[in-house]
Amino acid sequence: MLRKFLLGAGLILLTALVWYLFLKPEDYLATLKIKANPGTINQTIKLWESTLEDSRIIDQHQLNTFEHQITINDSTFNYKWTIEKIDDSLSLTQAHITNVNHSLKSKLLMLFTDTDFEKRSKKTIFQFHEKIQEHLDNFKVTIIGKEVLSNAFCAYIPLESTQFEKASKMMSNYRLLDRFALNPNVQTDGLPFIEVTKWNIEKDSITYNFCYPIKKTDSLPEHKIIKYKEFKGGNSLKAVYNGNYITSDRAWYSLLNEAEKLGIKTTGTPVEVFFTNPNMGSNELEWVAEIYLPIVDNKD
């Protein structure tokens, strides 16, 4: 009887060892619970990743799953991130870390000692956790609910960029629109805003119009870059964003979550209305933008 028990226990241990060494998908697994939605976590990881030396995104399957690699000396480390929404304000975030060049060696050594790979992985995840907590303290999103977004006639510049580059693209074109608004034949009629016309969530890329609302007249000047259009508003979900406009897309993800929770179909293309001039140099948490996510009319 004892022999059978020992044989069975040995087979279980052998099976576990084979799984650990050859089938386990990662060498080290880090698990975090973060008070943010998956979109915010996705973008924050990528922002943090972009600051690391010799790091690059290698694959993004969807918003909740993507990978990046870090190269240190002659070793390459693969980070596969998975993000699972627990509720409206909490997500389970896991980093599946693999020592690409020495995976088997890392797994073997970790059975007997606290390896440099394990120490480095823990340190890196700790640094990320500090960064995301710091980031979450530097902006605020307040969901308002359903509201009608007004129509407007506007002068605009069509732009394309990544989400992260949105604010810098706006600033680089701000002076052009501002000078244009000084033309005696142009009368401004509201706050500047952007109208996203296409959002590729997987590639973090957007196509959008940077708009200045103006009075529609018959004497508007022609311009090589600036165009005119009628902007159509309508029923929308609204949020108020406080923080640096570089990361105002955090409100986009919050509105998408709100729409999903309420069972509301949206266009998926946000509109941002800016109340604060960043050049004024105030506390970023005092910057205000209204974010709208247009609702699809069921009659269409």
C-alpha positions as CSV (number, residue, x, y, z in Angstrom):
1,M,0.0,0.0,0.0
2,L,2.8,2.4,0.9
3,R,4.6,1.5,-2.3
4,K,1.5,2.4,-4.4
5,F,1.2,5.7,-2.5
6,L,4.8,6.6,-3.1
7,L,4.5,5.6,-6.7
8,G,1.4,7.7,-7.2
9,A,3.0,10.6,-5.4
10,G,6.1,10.3,-7.5
11,L,4.0,10.3,-10.7
12,I,2.1,13.4,-9.6
13,L,5.4,15.2,-8.8
14,L,6.9,14.1,-12.1
15,T,3.8,15.4,-14.0
16,A,4.0,18.7,-12.1
17,L,7.7,19.0,-12.9
18,V,7.2,18.3,-16.6
19,W,4.4,20.9,-16.7
20,Y,6.4,23.5,-14.9
21,L,9.5,23.1,-17.0
22,F,8.1,22.5,-20.5
23,L,4.4,23.4,-20.6
24,K,4.0,26.4,-18.2
25,P,3.6,29.4,-20.6
26,E,5.6,31.9,-18.4
27,D,8.7,31.7,-16.2
28,Y,7.3,34.3,-13.7
29,L,3.7,35.4,-13.1
30,A,2.9,38.7,-11.4
31,T,-0.7,39.5,-10.5
32,L,-2.1,43.0,-9.6
33,K,-5.5,44.3,-8.7
34,I,-5.7,47.9,-10.1
35,K,-8.5,50.4,-9.5
36,A,-9.0,51.3,-13.2
37,N,-10.7,50.0,-16.3
38,P,-8.8,47.8,-18.8
39,G,-8.4,50.6,-21.3
40,T,-6.8,52.9,-18.8
41,I,-4.4,50.1,-17.7
42,N,-3.6,49.2,-21.3
43,Q,-2.6,52.8,-22.1
44,T,-0.7,53.3,-18.9
45,I,1.3,50.1,-19.4
46,K,2.2,51.3,-23.0
47,L,3.1,54.8,-21.7
48,W,5.4,53.3,-19.0
49,E,6.8,50.8,-21.5
50,S,7.8,53.6,-23.9
51,T,10.0,55.0,-21.2
52,L,12.0,51.8,-20.8
53,E,15.3,51.3,-22.5
54,D,15.4,48.8,-25.4
55,S,11.7,48.0,-25.0
56,R,9.0,47.6,-27.8
57,I,5.5,46.4,-28.3
58,I,5.6,43.2,-30.3
59,D,1.9,42.2,-30.4
60,Q,-1.5,43.3,-29.5
61,H,-4.3,40.8,-29.9
62,Q,-7.0,43.0,-28.4
63,L,-7.4,45.7,-25.7
64,N,-7.1,43.2,-22.9
65,T,-4.1,41.2,-24.2
66,F,-0.8,42.5,-25.6
67,E,3.0,41.8,-25.4
68,H,6.2,43.8,-25.2
69,Q,9.9,42.8,-25.0
70,I,12.7,44.3,-23.0
71,T,16.3,43.5,-24.0
72,I,19.0,43.8,-21.3
73,N,22.6,43.0,-22.4
74,D,22.3,39.6,-24.1
75,S,18.9,38.6,-22.6
76,T,15.4,39.3,-23.9
77,F,12.4,39.3,-21.6
78,N,8.9,38.9,-23.0
79,Y,6.0,40.5,-21.1
80,K,2.5,39.2,-22.0
81,W,-0.1,41.3,-20.3
82,T,-3.7,40.2,-19.7
83,I,-6.3,42.5,-18.2
84,E,-9.6,41.3,-16.9
85,K,-12.4,43.6,-15.8
86,I,-13.7,42.6,-12.3
87,D,-16.2,45.5,-11.9
88,D,-16.6,49.1,-13.0
89,S,-13.6,50.3,-11.0
90,L,-11.4,47.2,-10.6
91,S,-9.4,45.1,-13.0
92,L,-7.2,42.0,-12.5
93,T,-3.9,42.6,-14.3
94,Q,-1.3,39.9,-14.9
95,A,2.2,40.0,-16.4
96,H,3.3,36.7,-17.8
97,I,7.1,37.1,-18.0
98,T,9.4,34.8,-19.9
99,N,13.2,34.8,-20.2
100,V,13.2,34.2,-23.9
101,N,16.9,33.1,-24.2
102,H,17.1,31.1,-21.0
103,S,13.6,30.0,-20.1
104,L,14.4,26.4,-19.0
105,K,17.4,27.6,-17.0
106,S,15.4,30.3,-15.2
107,K,12.7,27.8,-14.2
108,L,15.2,25.3,-12.9
109,L,17.1,27.8,-10.9
110,M,13.9,29.3,-9.4
111,L,13.1,25.9,-7.8
112,F,16.2,26.3,-5.6
113,T,17.1,30.0,-5.3
114,D,15.9,33.6,-5.7
115,T,17.4,34.3,-9.1
116,D,18.5,37.6,-10.7
117,F,15.7,37.1,-13.3
118,E,13.1,36.8,-10.5
119,K,14.5,39.8,-8.6
120,R,14.5,41.8,-11.8
121,S,10.9,40.8,-12.7
122,K,9.7,41.7,-9.2
123,K,11.5,45.1,-9.3
124,T,10.1,45.9,-12.8
125,I,6.5,45.1,-11.8
126,F,6.9,47.1,-8.6
127,Q,8.1,50.1,-10.6
128,F,5.1,49.7,-12.9
129,H,2.7,49.5,-10.0
130,E,4.2,52.7,-8.6
131,K,3.8,54.5,-11.9
132,I,0.2,53.5,-12.5
133,Q,-0.8,54.6,-9.0
134,E,1.0,57.9,-9.6
135,H,-0.8,58.2,-12.9
136,L,-4.3,57.4,-11.4
137,D,-3.7,60.2,-8.9
138,N,-3.1,62.8,-11.7
139,F,-6.5,62.7,-13.5
140,K,-10.2,62.3,-12.8
141,V,-13.1,61.1,-14.9
142,T,-16.7,61.9,-13.8
143,I,-19.5,60.2,-15.7
144,I,-22.4,62.6,-16.2
145,G,-24.8,60.5,-18.2
146,K,-26.9,61.1,-21.3
147,E,-26.8,64.6,-22.7
148,V,-27.4,66.3,-26.1
149,L,-24.3,67.5,-27.8
150,S,-25.0,70.7,-29.8
151,N,-24.5,71.2,-33.5
152,A,-21.8,73.7,-34.6
153,F,-20.3,75.2,-37.7
154,C,-16.5,75.0,-37.5
155,A,-13.2,75.7,-39.1
156,Y,-11.1,72.5,-38.7
157,I,-7.8,70.8,-39.5
158,P,-8.0,67.0,-40.3
159,L,-5.3,65.1,-38.4
160,E,-4.1,61.5,-37.8
161,S,-2.0,60.3,-34.9
162,T,-1.7,57.8,-32.1
163,Q,-3.8,58.5,-29.0
164,F,-0.7,59.5,-27.1
165,E,0.3,62.0,-29.8
166,K,-3.1,63.6,-30.0
167,A,-2.3,66.5,-27.6
168,S,1.0,67.4,-29.3
169,K,-0.6,67.3,-32.7
170,M,-3.3,69.7,-31.4
171,M,-0.7,72.1,-29.9
172,S,1.4,72.1,-33.1
173,N,-1.7,73.2,-35.0
174,Y,-3.2,75.5,-32.3
175,R,-1.3,78.6,-33.5
176,L,-2.5,78.1,-37.0
177,L,-6.1,78.0,-36.0
178,D,-5.6,80.8,-33.5
179,R,-4.1,83.1,-36.1
180,F,-6.9,82.2,-38.5
181,A,-9.5,83.2,-35.9
182,L,-7.9,86.7,-35.8
183,N,-9.0,87.3,-39.4
184,P,-11.6,90.1,-39.4
185,N,-14.0,87.9,-41.5
186,V,-13.9,85.1,-38.9
187,Q,-15.9,85.2,-35.7
188,T,-15.4,82.4,-33.1
189,D,-18.5,80.9,-31.7
190,G,-17.5,78.5,-28.9
191,L,-14.8,76.4,-27.4
192,P,-12.2,74.4,-29.5
193,F,-12.9,70.7,-29.7
194,I,-11.8,67.5,-31.5
195,E,-14.1,65.2,-33.4
196,V,-12.7,61.7,-33.7
197,T,-13.9,60.2,-36.9
198,K,-12.1,56.8,-36.6
199,W,-10.6,55.0,-33.6
200,N,-8.6,51.8,-34.1
201,I,-8.4,50.6,-30.5
202,E,-6.0,47.7,-31.3
203,K,-3.5,50.0,-32.9
204,D,-4.1,53.0,-30.6
205,S,-4.5,55.2,-33.7
206,I,-7.1,57.9,-34.4
207,T,-8.3,60.1,-37.3
208,Y,-9.8,63.3,-36.0
209,N,-10.7,66.9,-36.8
210,F,-9.4,69.7,-34.6
211,C,-12.2,72.2,-34.7
212,Y,-12.9,75.9,-33.9
213,P,-16.6,76.8,-33.8
214,I,-17.2,79.9,-35.9
215,K,-20.1,81.9,-37.2
216,K,-21.1,80.8,-40.7
217,T,-21.0,83.7,-43.2
218,D,-20.6,84.2,-46.9
219,S,-17.2,85.9,-46.5
220,L,-15.1,83.2,-44.9
221,P,-11.5,83.2,-46.2
222,E,-10.1,80.3,-48.2
223,H,-7.1,78.4,-46.7
224,K,-4.8,75.7,-48.0
225,I,-5.0,73.6,-44.8
226,I,-8.1,74.8,-42.8
227,K,-11.5,73.5,-44.0
228,Y,-15.1,74.2,-43.0
229,K,-17.9,71.8,-42.0
230,E,-21.2,71.5,-40.2
231,F,-20.6,69.4,-37.1
232,K,-23.7,67.3,-36.2
233,G,-24.2,66.7,-32.5
234,G,-27.0,64.7,-30.9
235,N,-27.7,62.3,-28.1
236,S,-24.5,61.3,-26.3
237,L,-23.0,59.9,-23.1
238,K,-21.0,62.6,-21.3
239,A,-18.1,62.6,-18.9
240,V,-16.0,65.4,-17.5
241,Y,-12.2,64.9,-17.6
242,N,-9.8,66.7,-15.3
243,G,-6.1,66.2,-16.1
244,N,-3.5,66.6,-18.8
245,Y,-5.1,66.4,-22.2
246,I,-2.4,63.9,-23.3
247,T,-4.3,61.3,-21.4
248,S,-7.9,62.4,-21.8
249,D,-8.6,59.2,-23.7
250,R,-8.9,57.6,-20.2
251,A,-12.4,59.1,-20.3
252,W,-13.1,57.4,-23.6
253,Y,-12.7,54.0,-22.1
254,S,-14.8,55.0,-19.1
255,L,-17.6,56.0,-21.4
256,L,-17.3,52.8,-23.4
257,N,-17.7,50.9,-20.1
258,E,-20.7,53.0,-19.2
259,A,-22.3,52.3,-22.5
260,E,-21.8,48.6,-22.1
261,K,-23.2,48.6,-18.6
262,L,-26.3,50.5,-19.8
263,G,-26.7,48.4,-23.0
264,I,-26.3,51.5,-25.2
265,K,-24.9,51.4,-28.7
266,T,-22.5,54.2,-29.5
267,T,-20.5,55.3,-32.5
268,G,-17.2,54.6,-30.7
269,T,-15.9,57.9,-31.9
270,P,-15.5,60.4,-29.0
271,V,-15.8,64.2,-29.1
272,E,-13.7,66.3,-26.7
273,V,-14.5,69.9,-25.8
274,F,-11.7,71.9,-24.2
275,F,-12.3,74.5,-21.5
276,T,-8.7,75.1,-20.4
277,N,-5.8,76.5,-22.3
278,P,-2.8,74.4,-21.3
279,N,-0.5,77.3,-22.0
280,M,-1.9,79.0,-18.9
281,G,0.2,76.6,-16.7
282,S,-2.4,75.8,-14.0
283,N,-2.5,72.6,-12.0
284,E,-3.4,69.8,-14.4
285,L,-6.1,68.5,-12.2
286,E,-7.8,71.9,-12.8
287,W,-7.8,71.4,-16.6
288,V,-11.4,70.6,-17.8
289,A,-12.6,68.8,-20.9
290,E,-16.1,67.5,-21.6
291,I,-16.0,64.2,-23.3
292,Y,-18.9,62.9,-25.4
293,L,-19.6,59.5,-26.9
294,P,-22.4,59.8,-29.5
295,I,-25.3,57.3,-29.1
296,V,-26.4,55.5,-32.2
297,D,-30.1,56.3,-33.0
298,N,-32.0,53.0,-33.2
299,K,-34.1,54.6,-36.0
300,D,-31.0,54.7,-38.3
